[in-house]
């Protein structure tokens, strides 16, 4: 996914919903977004937010086109 951001330093919250429940989602699931933008490339890890919902918060550090790809692992 990509987007052109006009307001750098504004937090964007990405929500992901697991298709199934886990015994211990805090420990059993790791989720991330690989974020790339102008002179920037970093993996941003997310967190479990209750039930089967996971959140990754990203921030653009400069104006321009930003792209992200999500990924996850399950124990």
N, CA, C and O atoms as a Tinker XYZ file with bonds, in Angstrom:
   300  protein
     1  N      0.848000   -1.166000    0.000000    73     2
     2  CA     0.000000    0.000000    0.000000    64     1     3
     3  C      0.895000    1.231000    0.000000    63     2     4     5
     4  O      1.973000    1.210000    0.593000    81     3
     5  N      0.469000    2.284000   -0.646000    73     3     6
     6  CA     1.242000    3.524000   -0.636000    64     5     7
     7  C      0.296000    4.710000   -0.532000    63     6     8     9
     8  O     -0.884000    4.631000   -0.874000    81     7
     9  N      0.853000    5.800000   -0.052000    73     7    10
    10  CA     0.073000    7.016000    0.078000    64     9    11
    11  C      1.003000    8.220000    0.021000    63    10    12    13
    12  O      2.154000    8.139000    0.451000    81    11
    13  N      0.515000    9.325000   -0.503000    73    11    14
    14  CA     1.269000   10.577000   -0.487000    64    13    15
    15  C      0.857000   11.338000    0.765000    63    14    16    17
    16  O     -0.321000   11.647000    0.950000    81    15
    17  N      1.815000   11.635000    1.615000    73    15    18
    18  CA     1.518000   12.299000    2.872000    64    17    19
    19  C      1.906000   13.763000    2.806000    63    18    20    21
    20  O      3.024000   14.112000    2.426000    81    19
    21  N      0.978000   14.601000    3.178000    73    19    22
    22  CA     1.232000   16.044000    3.171000    64    21    23
    23  C      1.574000   16.574000    4.555000    63    22    24    25
    24  O      2.075000   17.691000    4.686000    81    23
    25  N      1.309000   15.788000    5.582000    73    23    26
    26  CA     1.531000   16.225000    6.960000    64    25    27
    27  C      2.522000   15.298000    7.653000    63    26    28    29
    28  O      2.111000   14.351000    8.324000    81    27
    29  N      3.820000   15.556000    7.502000    73    27    30
    30  CA     4.780000   14.715000    8.205000    64    29    31
    31  C      4.609000   14.837000    9.719000    63    30    32    33
    32  O      4.094000   15.833000   10.227000    81    31
    33  N      5.048000   13.815000   10.408000    73    31    34
    34  CA     5.010000   13.700000   11.861000    64    33    35
    35  C      3.612000   13.475000   12.409000    63    34    36    37
    36  O      3.405000   13.561000   13.619000    81    35
    37  N      2.649000   13.190000   11.544000    73    35    38
    38  CA     1.304000   12.832000   11.991000    64    37    39
    39  C      1.237000   11.308000   12.111000    63    38    40    41
    40  O      1.519000   10.597000   11.147000    81    39
    41  N      0.868000   10.811000   13.281000    73    39    42
    42  CA     0.796000    9.370000   13.512000    64    41    43
    43  C     -0.383000    8.773000   12.763000    63    42    44    45
    44  O     -1.495000    9.299000   12.798000    81    43
    45  N     -0.119000    7.670000   12.089000    73    43    46
    46  CA    -1.156000    6.913000   11.402000    64    45    47
    47  C     -1.226000    5.547000   12.064000    63    46    48    49
    48  O     -0.201000    4.887000   12.239000    81    47
    49  N     -2.412000    5.124000   12.428000    73    47    50
    50  CA    -2.601000    3.851000   13.089000    64    49    51
    51  C     -3.203000    2.853000   12.100000    63    50    52    53
    52  O     -4.294000    3.068000   11.571000    81    51
    53  N     -2.483000    1.767000   11.861000    73    51    54
    54  CA    -2.957000    0.713000   10.978000    64    53    55
    55  C     -3.501000   -0.422000   11.829000    63    54    56    57
    56  O     -2.825000   -0.903000   12.739000    81    55
    57  N     -4.718000   -0.848000   11.533000    73    55    58
    58  CA    -5.353000   -1.908000   12.305000    64    57    59
    59  C     -5.418000   -3.190000   11.482000    63    58    60    61
    60  O     -5.816000   -3.175000   10.317000    81    59
    61  N     -5.020000   -4.297000   12.103000    73    59    62
    62  CA    -5.070000   -5.608000   11.470000    64    61    63
    63  C     -5.884000   -6.536000   12.368000    63    62    64    65
    64  O     -5.734000   -6.523000   13.589000    81    63
    65  N     -6.740000   -7.334000   11.754000    73    63    66
    66  CA    -7.589000   -8.252000   12.500000    64    65    67
    67  C     -7.227000   -9.677000   12.096000    63    66    68    69
    68  O     -7.282000  -10.035000   10.920000    81    67
    69  N     -6.856000  -10.487000   13.094000    73    67    70
    70  CA    -6.505000  -11.880000   12.841000    64    69    71
    71  C     -7.762000  -12.670000   12.492000    63    70    72    73
    72  O     -8.849000  -12.385000   12.995000    81    71
    73  N     -7.600000  -13.655000   11.632000    73    71    74
    74  CA    -8.739000  -14.476000   11.230000    64    73    75
    75  C     -9.172000  -15.447000   12.314000    63    74    76    77
    76  O    -10.305000  -15.928000   12.300000    81    75
    77  N     -8.280000  -15.739000   13.254000    73    75    78
    78  CA    -8.637000  -16.665000   14.321000    64    77    79
    79  C     -8.116000  -16.128000   15.647000    63    78    80    81
    80  O     -7.354000  -15.162000   15.680000    81    79
    81  N     -8.538000  -16.765000   16.745000    73    79    82
    82  CA    -8.071000  -16.367000   18.072000    64    81    83
    83  C     -6.847000  -17.194000   18.451000    63    82    84    85
    84  O     -6.666000  -18.309000   17.963000    81    83
    85  N     -6.014000  -16.641000   19.322000    73    83    86
    86  CA    -4.806000  -17.309000   19.803000    64    85    87
    87  C     -4.880000  -17.434000   21.320000    63    86    88    89
    88  O     -5.478000  -16.590000   21.987000    81    87
    89  N     -4.271000  -18.489000   21.865000    73    87    90
    90  CA    -4.262000  -18.678000   23.315000    64    89    91
    91  C     -3.592000  -17.509000   24.018000    63    90    92    93
    92  O     -4.065000  -17.046000   25.056000    81    91
    93  N     -2.484000  -17.032000   23.446000    73    91    94
    94  CA    -1.739000  -15.915000   24.032000    64    93    95
    95  C     -1.258000  -15.009000   22.896000    63    94    96    97
    96  O     -0.096000  -15.089000   22.496000    81    95
    97  N     -2.129000  -14.158000   22.378000    73    95    98
    98  CA    -1.747000  -13.332000   21.221000    64    97    99
    99  C     -0.572000  -12.401000   21.490000    63    98   100   101
   100  O      0.158000  -12.042000   20.567000    81    99
   101  N     -0.384000  -12.008000   22.748000    73    99   102
   102  CA     0.736000  -11.138000   23.103000    64   101   103
   103  C      2.075000  -11.810000   22.793000    63   102   104   105
   104  O      3.013000  -11.154000   22.340000    81   103
   105  N      2.159000  -13.107000   23.037000    73   103   106
   106  CA     3.405000  -13.851000   22.814000    64   105   107
   107  C      3.405000  -14.654000   21.514000    63   106   108   109
   108  O      4.468000  -14.907000   20.948000    81   107
   109  N      2.225000  -15.057000   21.033000    73   107   110
   110  CA     2.139000  -15.978000   19.901000    64   109   111
   111  C      2.191000  -15.301000   18.536000    63   110   112   113
   112  O      2.468000  -15.963000   17.536000    81   111
   113  N      1.933000  -14.007000   18.475000    73   111   114
   114  CA     1.852000  -13.310000   17.185000    64   113   115
   115  C      2.829000  -12.142000   17.171000    63   114   116   117
   116  O      2.883000  -11.354000   18.115000    81   115
   117  N      3.592000  -12.038000   16.102000    73   115   118
   118  CA     4.458000  -10.881000   15.875000    64   117   119
   119  C      3.996000  -10.235000   14.572000    63   118   120   121
   120  O      3.859000  -10.914000   13.555000    81   119
   121  N      3.758000   -8.941000   14.600000    73   119   122
   122  CA     3.257000   -8.231000   13.418000    64   121   123
   123  C      4.131000   -7.011000   13.164000    63   122   124   125
   124  O      4.650000   -6.405000   14.101000    81   123
   125  N      4.292000   -6.653000   11.885000    73   123   126
   126  CA     5.127000   -5.508000   11.547000    64   125   127
   127  C      4.689000   -4.901000   10.213000    63   126   128   129
   128  O      3.903000   -5.481000    9.462000    81   127
   129  N      5.226000   -3.722000    9.955000    73   127   130
   130  CA     5.075000   -3.033000    8.680000    64   129   131
   131  C      6.464000   -2.613000    8.230000    63   130   132   133
   132  O      7.200000   -1.993000    8.997000    81   131
   133  N      6.831000   -2.940000    7.003000    73   131   134
   134  CA     8.063000   -2.433000    6.407000    64   133   135
   135  C      7.713000   -1.113000    5.727000    63   134   136   137
   136  O      7.002000   -1.087000    4.722000    81   135
   137  N      8.223000   -0.022000    6.290000    73   135   138
   138  CA     7.876000    1.330000    5.848000    64   137   139
   139  C      9.025000    1.923000    5.056000    63   138   140   141
   140  O     10.170000    1.908000    5.508000    81   139
   141  N      8.724000    2.448000    3.870000    73   139   142
   142  CA     9.733000    3.120000    3.054000    64   141   143
   143  C      9.181000    4.466000    2.595000    63   142   144   145
   144  O      7.990000    4.619000    2.324000    81   143
   145  N     10.083000    5.425000    2.519000    73   143   146
   146  CA     9.723000    6.763000    2.072000    64   145   147
   147  C     10.977000    7.499000    1.660000    63   146   148   149
   148  O     12.036000    6.886000    1.527000    81   147
   149  N     10.880000    8.811000    1.454000    73   147   150
   150  CA    12.046000    9.586000    1.057000    64   149   151
   151  C     13.197000    9.434000    2.060000    63   150   152   153
   152  O     13.088000    9.870000    3.206000    81   151
   153  N     14.287000    8.820000    1.626000    73   151   154
   154  CA    15.479000    8.608000    2.469000    64   153   155
   155  C     15.158000    7.864000    3.762000    63   154   156   157
   156  O     15.754000    8.148000    4.801000    81   155
   157  N     14.224000    6.916000    3.709000    73   155   158
   158  CA    13.811000    6.196000    4.915000    64   157   159
   159  C     13.413000    4.774000    4.561000    63   158   160   161
   160  O     12.722000    4.541000    3.569000    81   159
   161  N     13.854000    3.823000    5.380000    73   159   162
   162  CA    13.449000    2.432000    5.241000    64   161   163
   163  C     13.616000    1.758000    6.596000    63   162   164   165
   164  O     14.723000    1.684000    7.129000    81   163
   165  N     12.497000    1.260000    7.157000    73   163   166
   166  CA    12.572000    0.679000    8.490000    64   165   167
   167  C     11.417000   -0.290000    8.709000    63   166   168   169
   168  O     10.332000   -0.115000    8.154000    81   167
   169  N     11.662000   -1.317000    9.525000    73   167   170
   170  CA    10.607000   -2.239000    9.957000    64   169   171
   171  C     10.051000   -1.714000   11.281000    63   170   172   173
   172  O     10.791000   -1.491000   12.239000    81   171
   173  N      8.726000   -1.523000   11.312000    73   171   174
   174  CA     8.036000   -1.007000   12.487000    64   173   175
   175  C      7.170000   -2.139000   13.041000    63   174   176   177
   176  O      6.299000   -2.660000   12.345000    81   175
   177  N      7.412000   -2.511000   14.284000    73   175   178
   178  CA     6.656000   -3.598000   14.901000    64   177   179
   179  C      5.394000   -3.066000   15.559000    63   178   180   181
   180  O      5.354000   -1.936000   16.045000    81   179
   181  N      4.370000   -3.901000   15.564000    73   179   182
   182  CA     3.091000   -3.545000   16.155000    64   181   183
   183  C      2.861000   -4.258000   17.465000    63   182   184   185
   184  O      3.770000   -4.868000   18.029000    81   183
   185  N      1.629000   -4.173000   17.943000    73   183   186
   186  CA     1.286000   -4.752000   19.230000    64   185   187
   187  C     -0.141000   -5.281000   19.216000    63   186   188   189
   188  O     -0.973000   -4.868000   18.409000    81   187
   189  N     -0.400000   -6.207000   20.133000    73   187   190
   190  CA    -1.733000   -6.765000   20.317000    64   189   191
   191  C     -2.581000   -5.741000   21.064000    63   190   192   193
   192  O     -2.120000   -5.138000   22.033000    81   191
   193  N     -3.821000   -5.546000   20.614000    73   191   194
   194  CA    -4.686000   -4.518000   21.193000    64   193   195
   195  C     -5.990000   -5.101000   21.742000    63   194   196   197
   196  O     -6.983000   -4.386000   21.876000    81   195
   197  N     -5.988000   -6.383000   22.055000    73   195   198
   198  CA    -7.186000   -7.017000   22.597000    64   197   199
   199  C     -7.897000   -7.854000   21.554000    63   198   200   201
   200  O     -7.856000   -7.563000   20.359000    81   199
   201  N     -8.562000   -8.918000   22.043000    73   199   202
   202  CA    -9.272000   -9.866000   21.196000    64   201   203
   203  C     -8.369000  -10.321000   20.054000    63   202   204   205
   204  O     -7.290000  -10.853000   20.314000    81   203
   205  N     -8.768000  -10.132000   18.811000    73   203   206
   206  CA    -7.920000  -10.549000   17.682000    64   205   207
   207  C     -7.451000   -9.338000   16.869000    63   206   208   209
   208  O     -7.264000   -9.432000   15.656000    81   207
   209  N     -7.266000   -8.214000   17.541000    73   207   210
   210  CA    -6.897000   -6.950000   16.894000    64   209   211
   211  C     -5.441000   -6.611000   17.200000    63   210   212   213
   212  O     -4.978000   -6.727000   18.335000    81   211
   213  N     -4.725000   -6.184000   16.139000    73   211   214
   214  CA    -3.327000   -5.780000   16.258000    64   213   215
   215  C     -3.154000   -4.407000   15.628000    63   214   216   217
   216  O     -3.821000   -4.086000   14.644000    81   215
   217  N     -2.263000   -3.593000   16.187000    73   215   218
   218  CA    -2.057000   -2.215000   15.747000    64   217   219
   219  C     -0.581000   -1.993000   15.413000    63   218   220   221
   220  O      0.306000   -2.468000   16.122000    81   219
   221  N     -0.334000   -1.266000   14.324000    73   219   222
   222  CA     0.999000   -0.766000   14.007000    64   221   223
   223  C      0.845000    0.740000   13.805000    63   222   224   225
   224  O      0.001000    1.187000   13.029000    81   223
   225  N      1.660000    1.506000   14.503000    73   223   226
   226  CA     1.622000    2.968000   14.364000    64   225   227
   227  C      2.844000    3.417000   13.580000    63   226   228   229
   228  O      3.978000    3.060000   13.899000    81   227
   229  N      2.583000    4.214000   12.540000    73   227   230
   230  CA     3.673000    4.716000   11.699000    64   229   231
   231  C      3.624000    6.236000   11.639000    63   230   232   233
   232  O      2.581000    6.855000   11.846000    81   231
   233  N      4.783000    6.817000   11.350000    73   231   234
   234  CA     4.906000    8.269000   11.225000    64   233   235
   235  C      5.817000    8.564000   10.042000    63   234   236   237
   236  O      6.918000    8.023000    9.950000    81   235
   237  N      5.361000    9.416000    9.146000    73   235   238
   238  CA     6.199000    9.880000    8.042000    64   237   239
   239  C      7.094000   11.001000    8.557000    63   238   240   241
   240  O      6.623000   11.925000    9.221000    81   239
   241  N      8.371000   10.919000    8.253000    73   239   242
   242  CA     9.309000   11.929000    8.747000    64   241   243
   243  C      9.526000   13.081000    7.776000    63   242   244   245
   244  O     10.201000   14.057000    8.105000    81   243
   245  N      8.949000   12.969000    6.570000    73   243   246
   246  CA     9.048000   14.051000    5.584000    64   245   247
   247  C      7.918000   13.898000    4.584000    63   246   248   249
   248  O      7.359000   12.808000    4.458000    81   247
   249  N      7.558000   14.975000    3.857000    73   247   250
   250  CA     6.511000   14.860000    2.850000    64   249   251
   251  C      6.973000   13.986000    1.699000    63   250   252   253
   252  O      8.171000   13.851000    1.452000    81   251
   253  N      6.031000   13.402000    1.005000    73   251   254
   254  CA     6.354000   12.571000   -0.150000    64   253   255
   255  C      5.515000   11.320000   -0.187000    63   254   256   257
   256  O      4.543000   11.188000    0.557000    81   255
   257  N      5.888000   10.407000   -1.049000    73   255   258
   258  CA     5.171000    9.149000   -1.185000    64   257   259
   259  C      5.783000    8.123000   -0.239000    63   258   260   261
   260  O      6.994000    7.906000   -0.236000    81   259
   261  N      4.935000    7.502000    0.555000    73   259   262
   262  CA     5.350000    6.487000    1.521000    64   261   263
   263  C      4.644000    5.187000    1.186000    63   262   264   265
   264  O      3.472000    5.180000    0.810000    81   263
   265  N      5.372000    4.084000    1.327000    73   263   266
   266  CA     4.822000    2.763000    1.043000    64   265   267
   267  C      5.031000    1.863000    2.249000    63   266   268   269
   268  O      6.012000    1.996000    2.981000    81   267
   269  N      4.084000    0.935000    2.444000    73   267   270
   270  CA     4.258000   -0.038000    3.509000    64   269   271
   271  C      3.744000   -1.389000    3.060000    63   270   272   273
   272  O      2.800000   -1.499000    2.277000    81   271
   273  N      4.400000   -2.415000    3.584000    73   271   274
   274  CA     3.989000   -3.803000    3.388000    64   273   275
   275  C      3.936000   -4.445000    4.758000    63   274   276   277
   276  O      4.867000   -4.316000    5.554000    81   275
   277  N      2.837000   -5.141000    5.030000    73   275   278
   278  CA     2.683000   -5.761000    6.343000    64   277   279
   279  C      3.154000   -7.212000    6.308000    63   278   280   281
   280  O      3.181000   -7.854000    5.258000    81   279
   281  N      3.522000   -7.706000    7.483000    73   279   282
   282  CA     3.911000   -9.089000    7.636000    64   281   283
   283  C      3.666000   -9.542000    9.057000    63   282   284   285
   284  O      3.497000   -8.723000    9.960000    81   283
   285  N      3.646000  -10.856000    9.252000    73   283   286
   286  CA     3.434000  -11.379000   10.601000    64   285   287
   287  C      3.974000  -12.804000   10.695000    63   286   288   289
   288  O      4.156000  -13.490000    9.689000    81   287
   289  N      4.220000  -13.223000   11.915000    73   287   290
   290  CA     4.568000  -14.601000   12.200000    64   289   291
   291  C      3.700000  -15.067000   13.356000    63   290   292   293
   292  O      3.264000  -14.273000   14.190000    81   291
   293  N      3.462000  -16.352000   13.386000    73   291   294
   294  CA     2.657000  -16.941000   14.442000    64   293   295
   295  C      3.459000  -18.069000   15.066000    63   294   296   297
   296  O      3.995000  -18.919000   14.353000    81   295
   297  N      3.548000  -18.086000   16.399000    73   295   298
   298  CA     4.272000  -19.152000   17.105000    64   297   299
   299  C      3.482000  -20.426000   17.066000    63   298   300
   300  O      3.922000  -21.442000   17.606000    81   299
